[in-house]
Amino acid sequence: MATTHTTAAPRAPLSVPARPPGRRRKATAGSGRLAALLISPTLLVLTIVVLYPTIVALKDSLFGTPGLDPKTGFVRDTDPFVGVENYTAIFGEAGARFWNAFWNTTFLTVTTVALEAVIGVAMALVMHRAFQGRALVRASILVPWAVPTAVSGLLWRWIFNSDGIANAVTGQHVLWTTEGFHAKVAVIIADVWKTAPFIGLLVLAGLQVIDKAVYEAAKLDGASALRQFWHITLPLVKPALLVAVLFRTLDALRMFDLPYILIGAQKTSVETLSMLAQDQAANVRFGPAAAYAVILFVYVFLIALAFVRLLGANVVGDDDAAPKRGRRLLRRRTEVAA
């Protein structure tokens, strides 16, 4: 008896009805409105704190100082409109003082941030290790950062006094708070002492998210402590370190209170752009002071923009970067073992 086989016809795939485009647009528009509502307080604060003062400073930089009008011979009660004369004067008649302040600002920024990065990483490594009394060590390291800058300046002014602790330790008689390169050294030491813990704190946060399995795999491969630091710790903590360096760079470019209190005003050795702008404002020359402030703002903005453009996601923050690098290291170790 022959059996017949019947082949079932292929079943047509189920088709999922497409979502109407109008509903998708409504969902996207609703998310956009929610996002705009959530960030509106931040945008409002930034407008009040950053945008409005910047616009006012730019406007004031186009006006001169009241005084005798050479054309009429009368005294002007209002600030005259001078256009870009304040800027041309900065790069012309007042060019020597401006460039001195510019190079002082740049030198102090580069030197202090570099030293703070190295010392901050060392502090983070010490605070990250497990040992008895770690809480006390962490507190003592972070104390300088909690001290107000004005208090820190007065403290270091006493240390760098002619008969202070610095000269007693070195056995020299250096007038630290007078003109000269030693004034720069005093500012650098005081600034590094105060703000290196800030970098150490951010780097410590980066160290605490590194998987311990990566170090265990490196130890099994026979990597020394130095190789572990150079090939594991430093690459994995790089995003946090770069963010810390960016914040400190932008802060150091606006340095004012520490050299002003520690060394004093109108000192050629340590006069920064912020001190120069304040000196003009104190002499009721608000137009040139605003011009200096605008130039400093542009300088800081360009540094921040270059930092973000060159380093990209490392500064903005890539949450998946550290786990991916850790998995790559573990995979490499497995391949070597096989």
Solvent accessible surface area in square Angstrom, and as a share of the most:
residue,aa,sasa,rsa
1,M,236,1.05
2,A,92,0.72
3,T,105,0.61
4,T,121,0.71
5,H,168,0.75
6,T,129,0.75
7,T,132,0.77
8,A,88,0.69
9,A,87,0.67
10,P,132,0.83
11,R,222,0.81
12,A,74,0.58
13,P,124,0.78
14,L,169,0.84
15,S,100,0.65
16,V,134,0.77
17,P,119,0.75
18,A,94,0.73
19,R,140,0.51
20,P,66,0.42
21,P,81,0.51
22,G,27,0.26
23,R,152,0.56
24,R,124,0.45
25,R,161,0.59
26,K,153,0.65
27,A,60,0.47
28,T,94,0.55
29,A,46,0.35
30,G,28,0.27
31,S,72,0.46
32,G,42,0.40
33,R,164,0.60
34,L,102,0.51
35,A,51,0.40
36,A,57,0.44
37,L,121,0.60
38,L,123,0.61
39,I,91,0.46
40,S,46,0.30
41,P,79,0.50
42,T,79,0.46
43,L,96,0.48
44,L,110,0.55
45,V,86,0.49
46,L,89,0.44
47,T,60,0.35
48,I,106,0.54
49,V,95,0.54
50,V,69,0.40
51,L,95,0.47
52,Y,140,0.53
53,P,61,0.39
54,T,36,0.21
55,I,97,0.49
56,V,46,0.27
57,A,25,0.20
58,L,91,0.45
59,K,108,0.46
60,D,49,0.26
61,S,0,0.00
62,L,50,0.25
63,F,63,0.26
64,G,10,0.10
65,T,44,0.25
66,P,63,0.39
67,G,23,0.22
68,L,118,0.59
69,D,22,0.11
70,P,118,0.74
71,K,186,0.79
72,T,85,0.50
73,G,49,0.47
74,F,152,0.63
75,V,107,0.61
76,R,75,0.27
77,D,134,0.69
78,T,102,0.60
79,D,68,0.35
80,P,27,0.17
81,F,135,0.56
82,V,35,0.20
83,G,15,0.15
84,V,94,0.54
85,E,105,0.47
86,N,14,0.07
87,Y,40,0.15
88,T,84,0.49
89,A,39,0.30
90,I,4,0.02
91,F,106,0.44
92,G,50,0.48
93,E,166,0.74
94,A,36,0.28
95,G,7,0.07
96,A,88,0.68
97,R,82,0.30
98,F,4,0.02
99,W,104,0.37
100,N,44,0.22
101,A,0,0.00
102,F,34,0.14
103,W,152,0.53
104,N,7,0.04
105,T,2,0.01
106,T,32,0.19
107,F,78,0.33
108,L,1,0.00
109,T,6,0.03
110,V,94,0.54
111,T,33,0.19
112,T,0,0.00
113,V,12,0.07
114,A,55,0.43
115,L,78,0.39
116,E,0,0.00
117,A,18,0.14
118,V,107,0.61
119,I,66,0.33
120,G,0,0.00
121,V,16,0.09
122,A,51,0.39
123,M,43,0.19
124,A,0,0.00
125,L,61,0.30
126,V,68,0.39
127,M,0,0.00
128,H,70,0.31
129,R,169,0.62
130,A,93,0.72
131,F,84,0.35
132,Q,184,0.82
133,G,40,0.39
134,R,78,0.29
135,A,81,0.63
136,L,136,0.68
137,V,46,0.26
138,R,59,0.21
139,A,54,0.42
140,S,67,0.43
141,I,28,0.14
142,L,47,0.23
143,V,83,0.48
144,P,15,0.10
145,W,101,0.36
146,A,80,0.62
147,V,33,0.19
148,P,83,0.52
149,T,36,0.21
150,A,48,0.37
151,V,81,0.46
152,S,0,0.00
153,G,0,0.00
154,L,110,0.55
155,L,68,0.34
156,W,29,0.10
157,R,98,0.36
158,W,152,0.54
159,I,29,0.15
160,F,7,0.03
161,N,67,0.35
162,S,40,0.26
163,D,119,0.61
164,G,9,0.09
165,I,81,0.41
166,A,14,0.11
167,N,10,0.05
168,A,83,0.64
169,V,119,0.68
170,T,75,0.43
171,G,64,0.61
172,Q,114,0.51
173,H,138,0.62
174,V,41,0.24
175,L,90,0.45
176,W,31,0.11
177,T,30,0.17
178,T,55,0.32
179,E,81,0.36
180,G,25,0.24
181,F,129,0.54
182,H,55,0.24
183,A,0,0.00
184,K,32,0.14
185,V,45,0.26
186,A,0,0.00
187,V,0,0.00
188,I,15,0.08
189,I,70,0.36
190,A,0,0.00
191,D,11,0.06
192,V,13,0.08
193,W,83,0.29
194,K,20,0.09
195,T,13,0.08
196,A,1,0.01
197,P,0,0.00
198,F,37,0.15
199,I,0,0.00
200,G,0,0.00
201,L,58,0.29
202,L,51,0.25
203,V,1,0.00
204,L,11,0.05
205,A,57,0.44
206,G,8,0.08
207,L,5,0.03
208,Q,99,0.44
209,V,109,0.63
210,I,16,0.08
211,D,85,0.44
212,K,154,0.65
213,A,37,0.29
214,V,4,0.02
215,Y,51,0.19
216,E,105,0.47
217,A,10,0.08
218,A,11,0.09
219,K,133,0.56
220,L,129,0.64
221,D,79,0.41
222,G,65,0.62
223,A,26,0.20
224,S,57,0.37
225,A,83,0.65
226,L,133,0.66
227,R,140,0.51
228,Q,21,0.09
229,F,55,0.23
230,W,153,0.54
231,H,93,0.41
232,I,10,0.05
233,T,8,0.05
234,L,46,0.23
235,P,43,0.27
236,L,9,0.05
237,V,2,0.01
238,K,86,0.36
239,P,24,0.15
240,A,26,0.20
241,L,28,0.14
242,L,25,0.12
243,V,40,0.23
244,A,0,0.00
245,V,24,0.14
246,L,15,0.07
247,F,104,0.43
248,R,9,0.03
249,T,16,0.09
250,L,38,0.19
251,D,63,0.33
252,A,2,0.02
253,L,5,0.03
254,R,125,0.46
255,M,14,0.06
256,F,58,0.24
257,D,59,0.31
258,L,3,0.02
259,P,0,0.00
260,Y,77,0.29
261,I,43,0.22
262,L,0,0.00
263,I,2,0.01
264,G,17,0.16
265,A,49,0.38
266,Q,114,0.51
267,K,49,0.21
268,T,80,0.47
269,S,14,0.09
270,V,0,0.00
271,E,7,0.03
272,T,0,0.00
273,L,2,0.01
274,S,20,0.13
275,M,6,0.03
276,L,0,0.00
277,A,16,0.12
278,Q,67,0.30
279,D,15,0.08
280,Q,16,0.07
281,A,36,0.28
282,A,69,0.54
283,N,84,0.43
284,V,91,0.52
285,R,103,0.38
286,F,114,0.48
287,G,4,0.04
288,P,12,0.08
289,A,9,0.07
290,A,11,0.08
291,A,0,0.00
292,Y,6,0.02
293,A,40,0.31
294,V,19,0.11
295,I,28,0.14
296,L,19,0.10
297,F,91,0.38
298,V,70,0.40
299,Y,37,0.14
300,V,22,0.12
301,F,110,0.46
302,L,96,0.48
303,I,53,0.27
304,A,23,0.18
305,L,75,0.37
306,A,46,0.36
307,F,37,0.15
308,V,53,0.31
309,R,187,0.68
310,L,150,0.75
311,L,55,0.27
312,G,27,0.26
313,A,60,0.46
314,N,43,0.22
315,V,12,0.07
316,V,115,0.66
317,G,42,0.40
318,D,67,0.35
319,D,133,0.69
320,D,80,0.42
321,A,12,0.09
322,A,24,0.19
323,P,66,0.42
324,K,102,0.43
325,R,49,0.18
326,G,7,0.07
327,R,127,0.46
328,R,116,0.42
329,L,39,0.20
330,L,58,0.29
331,R,129,0.47
332,R,140,0.51
333,R,75,0.27
334,T,80,0.46
335,E,115,0.52
336,V,113,0.65
337,A,75,0.59
338,A,120,0.93
